[in-house]
Every structure is written in C-alpha cells, then in structure tokens.
C-alpha cells in the first residue's frame, strides 16, 4: 500500500471516529495552513491516488489524536486553566513559579496530554516533578500504578536523595546494581521507581514491557534526541498513562531533536520522521523567509506542550548573574606550538578533503581542532609535547617554573586568589580530566583545599554534600561530562569554565 493511501485511510478513519465533518476539517486546515475552504478540494485530495506526500502529512497533522484541538484551545486561553492544586506537605516548600509548574503538569494531566518541562538549570525541575508525582492521579487508569523516572546513570542517586528529602512518604525503588533483577517483582507495589537509560535498555523486556505505569518521566531527555539510539527506542516502548520529559536543552543540534522527544511524548503529533525532515527540518535549516515561517509554525505547534522559564524572569529574588570573560594570552611556548599545529592541520585537512571528501574527513578535522584546544589550555595536554619533553618539564608546577606551559592557568590562579580573598566559593569545570589533574597539582602546591568529581568518583552526592556544608573548602573541581547536570551545589557563588563546552547551552 502506498504511503498516500495509508494516510488517506487514517484520515478518513479519524474523521469518522471523532464525528468531525469534512467542513470542520477544511475550516481547520484553512485557519492553520491557509488551505482553500472548498470541501470538494479536500475531498478530491482524499480520493486521488496521486495525493502528494507533503499534503498527506499536513492532513495527518490535522487529524492527529485530539491533541491539536486541545492545544488550539489552550493557546487561546493561556493560563486560565492552570487551576491551583492542593500541594499538601509541599505547599510551603515550593516557590511561586514552581507551584505554577505543578499546576501546568496537572492541567496537561487532566487534559490527557503530555509535556516537556524545559526550565533553565537550577529552577528545580526535579522538585516540581516529585511534587506532581506525589499527587493523586486524575485518570482512573493511572491510579495505583507506579511512576517511573528514567535518568542518566550519574543522576540516579540524586533523584533518590531528592525523593527522600521532599517526598519521603512515597514508596521508592531504585533499580540499579548487579543484583537489581531481584527487585523487578517489587515494581508494581511501589509509588516511585528510578532507573537509568543504560539499565532500561538491558532490563526492558524483563522488567518493564509487561507493565503500565501511571507516569513515565524522562530526565535530561536529550538522551533520546537521536531517534535511532537504543535509549530512544527503549523509552518509546514504555507504556504509561501520562508522560513528562525534563531538559534545559530541548534542541542541542537540530530540530530533529525535538521530533524524537515528541515522538515519545505525543506519538504521531509531528508526523512521520521522513516527512518532518522534508517539510520542516530541512526548510528551517535552509533559513530565509520560508525557514523562519516554518520555524514559527513549529513553535505554534509545540507551544502548548512546553513550559520554559528562565531564572531572570521567575527567580527575581536571586541576584543577577554576572558574566565576565577573562582573556588569556598564550605564552610564547604555547603560541609556537599552536602555530606549528595550525600550519600542519591546514595542510592535512586540505589533503584529506581532496582525497576523501569533507563528510569522511570530519572526525580527523575534529581531532585536529581538539588538539588546538588542548594547546590553548595547557601544553601538558598535548601528547606530542609530552613525548618531546619527557620527564624534563612535565609535572612542573607553575611555582617551579612551569608557567610557560599555560597562560590560561596563570590567569586562573590570579582569579582564584582574588576569589578566595573575597570570600567566594568557586566551581571549576573542565572538559579534560587531565586538565583537572593539573589544577589539583597546582592547588596542592598552594595548600588550597578542594572537592573533586569526575567519572571515576564513586560518591557523587557525598562530594557535593561536603562542599555545600564545609565553608572552609573554597573550590570544587568538576568534569563537564560527569558533573554537567543534576548537581545541587548551593554552596558556590562563582563558576569558572576553564575550557567551555562546544555547546553554550550544554
């Protein structure tokens, strides 16, 4: 059966099932997409075997489960339906904007919809979600069924700790560890089940496929942004009455990220991926007036299901964020190595692109760019430098004459001295664990206490707890990959990105 015929049949079925008249469908398409209000025009499209793929997709969008109708109503009456909810024991804990977040979740739940909470980092997405989970479900189908939270491995214990702190009355189950299979039978009797994306893949058939959850929450939902990954495929096989995704960065690379997330939340709402790519993604990426118009159209479609707040708009009691860019000139030694690598890279990239084409050369190009980034941070990060110098210079502290290795390190140490003298407590992030190792060496040479977290750290929560409670520790060194999300570090008032991640929103 051709795709066009399949779509026609689905659309016809929807019209019959919902009791919509052809005139109502035409009116909708006219208002939303500017189609002709001629019923024969639409009827002809449904009857023709030559129905174009893009047209079929537009019709499919219009005929998606009544998410469209509900969304349109909500767009016309933005917050009127966000009715306050009795938050019980957490009534006095939540800030006003956090209460609104719970009201929004409740509104979606009552409407039979799912949504994406995209609050900026630090606004308490976890607390809002736990509060919502703790409420009695509005749909009888969801009552008595557990809520499942799926998150990155590094955040499993953080979710458990937050649940213990804010909702201790919920019966919790953390599904992790080598002996977790023994806990599968307890899942139906729990209020809250917490597991990781990695373990969800492994345990899907044994623990989750045969169960219906009242709520499924995906934290850091960028983990399913690629529709072809095992994370995405596993999550989309879960069955639940309500769904919620949490992420501060719903779009990291392209609008394809959004399609995959909404394919979990509201399957079919954005159509089939091939059609979405052709009619939306590629048009937006091409830019120009058509791209901007398509972007606005996508925004209207997604708006009813996304709640996004920024600190500057809702947390007005917080002090303004001060951003300072510190310019760090490279040392003569760094500059010499940088210039040499840059010259070599230009020649190699040109040869590679000629021989293999740009697409097949991307990984090598990225590797060369990474080496330039390493040189700009510290020469010890560069393998070629270490091999040339051997033990002669490697390992030297800046206090021992190693200052020629990094202009950035010199600036950082000056900044750190000022921060400590001013009573500040500082978080320092780096993409490179090897850079953190150098920083640890420098701090030890100066007798400065610090906490530390990277991918090898076993007790993440313990490290965070120590820093938050011990004011005599002025510094926390953190690997971006291991600690870029899910940490509650209220003890700090300053953040240093020693080498910023490629994505400014990541």
Buried (B, 14 or more C-beta within 10 A) or exposed (E): EEBBEEBBEBBBEBBEEEEBEBEEBBBBBBEBEEBEEEBEEBEEBBEEEEBEBEBBBBBBBBBBBBBBBBBBEBEEEEEEBBEEBEBEEBEEBBBEBBBBBBBBBBBBBEBBBBBBBBBBBEBBBBBBBBBBBBBEBBEEEBEEBBBBBBBBEBBBBBBBBBBEEBBEEBEBBBBBEEEBEEBBEEBBEBBBBBBBBBBBBBBBEEBBEEBBBBBBBBBBBBBBBBBEBBBBBBBBEBEBBBBBBBBBBBBEEBBBBBBBBBBBBBEBBBBBBEBBBBBBBBBBBEEEEEBEEBBEBBEEBBBBBBBBBEBEEBBEEEEEEEEEEEEBEBBEBBBEBBEEBEEEBEEBBEEBBEEEEEEEBEEBBEEBEEBBBBBBBBBBBBEBBBEEBEEEBBEBBBEEEBBBBBBBBBBBBEBBEEBBEEEBBBBBBBBBBBBBBBBBBBBEEBEBEBBBBBEEBEEBEEBBBBBBEEEEBBBBBBBBBBBBBBBBBEBBEBBBEBBEBEEEEE
